Amino acid sequence: MNLKGIVFDFNGTMYIDGDKQEAAWFEFFQRHADGKYTVRQLHKMIHGINGGEFLKMALNPDLTEQEIYDLTEEKEDIYREMCLNDPKGINFTEGLPEFLTKLKEHAVPFAIATASAIGNVRFYMKHMHLTHWIPAEHIVYDDGTFKGKPEPDIYLMAMERIGLCPGECVVFEDADAGIEAARRAGAGKIIAIGPKKDHERLLGLPGVTAVIEDFREVGLDLLETV
């Protein structure tokens, strides 16, 4: 099957923010769990799942929807403040603007499938000018109406938004749960992204066909038939 479009994960893929996500969760748990979790433990737990699922797992499985919303907003306020205070600014992953420009020039459809909620999506729209690159309707985010990664729902929705079958799509992902979600969705090609020290492990995950460090390493040739 010909590969015709692309679906991007966002956090850790289009925007390398893992350090801020972990630091924000660590500060949050210093407040709410008496430092119950170390940074290393948080690193293993948080990546690729939505905040509500993580809060139930880490704090209390009986949290109400309102409690989850309030706690999530508190953590995201911490995270967004850290992003704004980053002296390097809030920037796309290296090489991504150039790659997105090529996609637009060649009319290659693409979408975003992110575990972020609407508050963070609006934050990225404002500070990273997301809608310059992609229509808002092609950004699928966690609105609480479907199961999060590693379930395939979010990827299937994103693929549908750009009018393609799963096998026609390339997925870029950094997190194990997201890679598994893309595999379950039936993506035609899955490209993992991460630091070089993680490449061997990522390449060994089911479904992964290639691993990159940033988007300077990719071109439109990735859409060649598999």
C-alpha positions as MATLAB code, in Angstrom:
seq = 'MNLKGIVFDFNGTMYIDGDKQEAAWFEFFQRHADGKYTVRQLHKMIHGINGGEFLKMALNPDLTEQEIYDLTEEKEDIYREMCLNDPKGINFTEGLPEFLTKLKEHAVPFAIATASAIGNVRFYMKHMHLTHWIPAEHIVYDDGTFKGKPEPDIYLMAMERIGLCPGECVVFEDADAGIEAARRAGAGKIIAIGPKKDHERLLGLPGVTAVIEDFREVGLDLLETV';
ca = [
       0.000    0.000    0.000;
       1.280    3.475   -0.853;
       2.094    5.775    2.041;
       0.272    9.064    1.539;
       0.197   10.986    4.836;
       1.699   11.489    8.252;
       0.431   11.557   11.827;
       2.659   13.118   14.466;
       2.624   12.609   18.173;
       3.316   16.003   19.745;
       5.052   15.972   23.137;
       8.477   14.410   22.841;
       8.128   14.273   19.058;
       7.291   17.688   17.608;
       8.283   19.452   20.834;
      11.004   17.940   23.008;
       9.651   18.710   26.459;
      10.217   15.540   28.458;
      12.433   17.326   30.974;
       9.693   19.860   31.718;
       6.959   17.224   31.888;
       8.955   15.228   34.413;
       9.936   18.303   36.434;
       6.317   19.494   36.539;
       5.049   16.102   37.696;
       7.816   15.924   40.300;
       6.871   19.345   41.699;
       3.199   18.349   41.625;
       3.873   15.161   43.604;
       6.014   17.041   46.079;
       2.787   18.873   46.905;
       0.330   15.987   46.748;
       2.209   12.781   47.531;
       4.961   13.870   49.895;
       7.646   13.107   47.335;
       6.304    9.577   46.900;
       7.898    9.190   43.464;
      11.446    9.783   42.295;
      12.228   11.416   38.957;
      13.351    8.011   37.644;
      10.038    6.425   38.650;
       8.072    9.244   37.045;
      10.076    8.890   33.839;
       8.995    5.267   33.550;
       5.355    5.995   34.400;
       4.244    9.111   32.577;
       5.279    8.947   28.963;
       2.561    8.444   26.392;
      -0.468    8.212   28.694;
      -2.919   10.980   29.476;
      -2.842   12.873   32.745;
      -6.138   11.564   34.072;
      -5.103    7.940   33.705;
      -1.772    8.689   35.350;
      -3.394   10.477   38.299;
      -5.702    7.538   38.959;
      -2.770    5.160   38.799;
      -0.469    7.275   40.965;
      -2.821    8.865   43.506;
      -6.257    7.292   43.744;
      -8.229    5.114   41.302;
     -11.470    6.597   42.688;
     -10.772   10.217   41.737;
     -13.848   11.963   40.335;
     -13.813   13.629   36.930;
     -13.824   17.063   38.584;
     -10.924   16.120   40.852;
      -8.980   14.833   37.869;
      -9.662   18.055   35.972;
      -8.564   20.274   38.864;
      -5.416   18.265   39.579;
      -4.498   18.061   35.914;
      -4.889   21.815   35.493;
      -2.663   22.398   38.517;
       0.072   20.221   37.047;
      -0.286   21.794   33.586;
      -0.026   25.288   35.075;
       3.329   24.239   36.532;
       4.383   22.756   33.193;
       3.343   25.769   31.100;
       5.196   28.119   33.439;
       8.327   26.001   33.005;
       7.932   26.172   29.222;
       7.592   29.953   29.294;
      10.637   30.295   31.538;
      12.873   28.154   29.328;
      15.669   30.480   28.142;
      15.849   28.497   24.889;
      12.240   29.382   24.114;
       9.382   27.132   23.015;
      10.575   25.624   19.760;
       9.813   22.755   17.434;
      12.159   19.787   17.284;
      15.233   20.453   15.144;
      14.439   20.193   11.444;
      10.668   20.009   11.903;
       9.714   23.427   10.437;
      11.641   22.601    7.268;
      10.008   19.171    7.057;
       6.515   20.610    7.583;
       7.222   23.160    4.849;
       8.073   20.328    2.442;
       4.884   18.498    3.364;
       2.796   21.586    2.668;
       4.601   22.325   -0.598;
       3.894   18.791   -1.834;
       0.306   18.704   -0.467;
       1.059   15.768    1.825;
      -1.742   15.560    4.426;
      -0.707   15.384    8.060;
      -2.318   15.435   11.492;
      -1.375   15.513   15.171;
      -2.475   12.908   17.719;
      -1.592   14.171   21.184;
      -2.380   13.006   24.704;
      -2.402   16.688   25.713;
      -5.701   18.253   26.746;
      -7.210   21.379   25.210;
      -5.483   23.776   27.636;
      -2.050   22.746   26.453;
      -3.133   22.572   22.818;
      -4.261   26.203   23.027;
      -0.954   27.050   24.707;
       0.971   25.488   21.804;
      -1.263   27.220   19.274;
      -0.463   30.565   20.865;
       3.246   30.170   21.521;
       4.260   27.866   18.661;
       1.773   29.146   16.052;
       0.616   25.596   15.343;
      -2.211   26.629   13.044;
       0.325   28.239   10.692;
       1.333   24.690    9.869;
      -1.771   22.610   10.428;
      -5.531   23.264   10.527;
      -7.011   23.074   14.013;
      -9.363   20.317   12.867;
      -6.352   18.109   12.122;
      -5.206   18.245   15.754;
      -6.716   15.371   17.742;
      -6.246   15.828   21.486;
      -7.417   14.181   24.697;
     -10.970   15.411   25.250;
     -11.883   12.581   27.603;
     -14.198   10.823   25.158;
     -11.905    7.978   24.079;
      -9.312    5.646   25.527;
      -5.757    6.943   25.622;
      -2.614    5.374   24.242;
      -1.691    2.483   23.979;
      -5.246    2.024   22.685;
      -5.365    2.966   18.980;
      -8.356    5.325   19.146;
      -6.505    8.640   18.885;
      -4.462    7.524   15.891;
      -7.488    6.116   14.103;
      -9.281    9.440   14.619;
      -6.302   11.439   13.334;
      -5.995    9.236   10.242;
      -9.696    9.665    9.561;
      -9.363   13.456    9.868;
      -6.951   13.499    6.917;
      -9.037   11.021    4.934;
      -6.563    8.150    4.893;
      -6.595    4.485    5.833;
      -4.198    3.489    8.630;
      -1.957    1.569    6.239;
      -1.461    4.748    4.183;
      -0.016    6.668    7.141;
       3.435    7.147    8.615;
       3.451    7.779   12.366;
       6.177    9.606   14.290;
       6.229    8.729   18.013;
       8.624    8.870   20.963;
       6.771    6.965   23.690;
       6.373    3.215   24.048;
       2.626    3.550   24.676;
       2.220    5.731   21.598;
       4.219    3.361   19.425;
       1.991    0.513   20.553;
      -1.096    2.643   19.817;
       0.158    3.297   16.289;
       0.882   -0.413   15.800;
      -2.598   -1.376   16.994;
      -4.076    1.238   14.659;
      -2.380   -0.487   11.722;
      -0.056    2.355   10.691;
       1.823    1.653    7.468;
       5.126    2.778    8.953;
       6.171    3.785   12.469;
       9.241    5.951   12.972;
      10.394    6.387   16.550;
      12.177    9.521   17.720;
      14.546    9.790   20.654;
      18.118   10.430   21.791;
      20.812    8.166   20.365;
      21.172    6.292   23.637;
      17.594    5.011   23.200;
      17.784    4.061   19.516;
      18.600    0.381   19.932;
      15.773   -0.119   22.423;
      13.255    1.822   20.323;
      14.160   -0.080   17.175;
      13.411   -3.302   19.019;
       9.811   -2.313   19.788;
       7.092   -4.080   17.766;
       6.144   -2.121   14.654;
       9.072    0.314   14.599;
      10.792    0.466   11.197;
      13.274    3.293   11.836;
      14.523    5.594   14.592;
      15.599    9.232   14.282;
      17.067   11.789   16.641;
      15.355   14.771   14.999;
      13.683   15.752   11.739;
      16.868   16.771    9.949;
      17.137   13.054    9.183;
      13.889   12.680    7.220;
      12.572   13.665    3.814;
       9.650   12.873    1.553;
      11.318    9.603    0.560;
       9.832    8.121    3.747;
       6.543    7.965    1.837;
       7.955    5.366   -0.528;
       5.931    2.159   -0.689;
       6.769   -0.329    2.042;
];
